[in-house]
C-alpha cells in the first residue's frame, strides 16, 4: 500500500476485493473507497471474472445431463458402501464360542476353495477372459525396481487428510525414468500410468523406487481396484484397525493379495442388507448458504447438516 | 437445496473445463460425493465443505486428465459448443458480438498455464483467495500473483 498520491497494485486490489480482516486489506479497502481510478480497475477485474463465469456457464451447462440419474446412482452407491461396511464389520465379528458361526465359516472356506479350483481350471469356459494368475503377473510391479518407499509421516499426518486429498503428480522426468527402467518403449508409453506403489495417502514417497508402470487396460486388476484398496487401507489405518507399517508392507508386497485380504470381493456383495446408517440419513447436508452473498462461503452449524439426495 | 444439487453442476463445469469429458466428469463428481460420505461418516471436519469438495475434485480431475490424455478434445468441444449455443438476445448483432467476446475470453483462459486457469475458474465459481489457495495447495501470494497476471490478460482481451 502506498501513500494517497499512489494507486493500489493489482495484487492489493484483489486482496481488497476478498474483504480480508488484515490491516493491509482494511487499508486497501479504505483507499478503494476514496480512489475512483482504483475502483474503475477493480470493477474491470470483477467484470472480467463475471464475464468468464457467464461464458463458462453458457458454453458448458446446457450439455450437462439432468441430475436425476446421477443422484439415483450416487444413492445406490452409498447404499452399497454402507452395506459393504456392515458386512465387513460383521465378517470380523464371529463369536468365538459360536458353533454355528464356526461351522458357517468352515463351510464358506470350503465352498470358496472348491469354487477357486473350478474357476482356475475352467476360467475360460466360465466367461473369464483373462486367467487371474496371468493377469496378476502382468499388473504387479517388479520388486527389484519398485520395492516401495515411504516418507517419514506420522499417523496424525496421514489421517489429517482423506486418501483422495493427498495426490502427488509424477514429473515427466520420473515417468520417463520408470518406463526406461522397465524397458517399455516410448511407443507404448501411453498404455501405462506411472503410479505410486505405496500411495502418498498412506505415506508413500515420490522416490523412483515407489513408482511403477501400471497398465491402463488390465481387465481385472486395474487402477480402479487399486484405488479401492488404498481407500480401504486408509480407512482401516485411521480407525486404528490396521497398523500403518502393516498396511504399507501389504500394499508394497503384493497389492492384489492385499486387496483379497482387506477388501471384500465384489462378487459376494448383495447390497440388499440394511445399512447401519442410510444415505438419506448421513449424506444429507442442507445448506442454507446465502446466495446473495458472493464472497465467503460460510456453512451453517454442523447440526444443520442433513443430506438428502 | 442440498450439497449434491448445489455443487454437481459447478464441479462438472470445473472438471470439464480441464479437458475431462462429461461422462468422466460425472464419474469424478460421484467419487467426490462418495468420499464426502466417507469423510462425514468417519466424523471428520465439516468446516468449509465446499473447499474440501473442490480440493478432492481438483485432485481427481488432474489424475483423470493425466490418464485420459484428451486435453485437445476440450478445446474442440468448447469451440463446438460456442457454435451450437442458441443466444436468446433479440438483437442478432449484439448476440454475435457477445458470443465472439465469450469465445475470446475462453480462448485466453485456455491458453493460460494450468494453475492460472485453476485460480480463475475457482474465482469464477465464487471462491475467495484464501479458499483457492487451500484447494490448489499453493500460497495466498501465489494465488494473488496468478490471478493478477491472468486477469490482466482477460481484461485486455475483453477490451480488445
Interface residues (C-beta under 8 A of the other chain):
Chain A: X10 X11 X14 X15 X18 X19 X20 X44 X45 X47 X48 X49 X51 X52 X53 X54 X55 X56 X57 X58 X59 X60 X61 X62 X63 X64 X65 X67 X70 X71 X73 X74 X77 X78 X81 X162 X163 X164 X165 X167 X169 X190 X193 X216 X223 X231 X235 X238 X239 X277 X279 X282 X283 X284 X285 X286 X287 X289 X294 X295 X296 X297 X299 X302 X305 X307 X308 X309
Chain B: X1 X2 X3 X4 X5 X6 X8 X9 X12 X13 X16 X17 X22 X26 X29 X30 X31 X32 X33 X34 X35 X36 X37 X38 X39 X40 X41 X42 X44 X46 X47 X48 X49 X50 X51 X52 X55 X56 X59 X60 X62 X63 X66 X67 X69 X78 X81 X82 X85 X101 X102 X103 X105 X106 X109 X120 X121 X123 X124 X125 X126 X127 X128 X129 X130 X131 X144 X145 X147 X148 X151 X152 X154 X155 X158
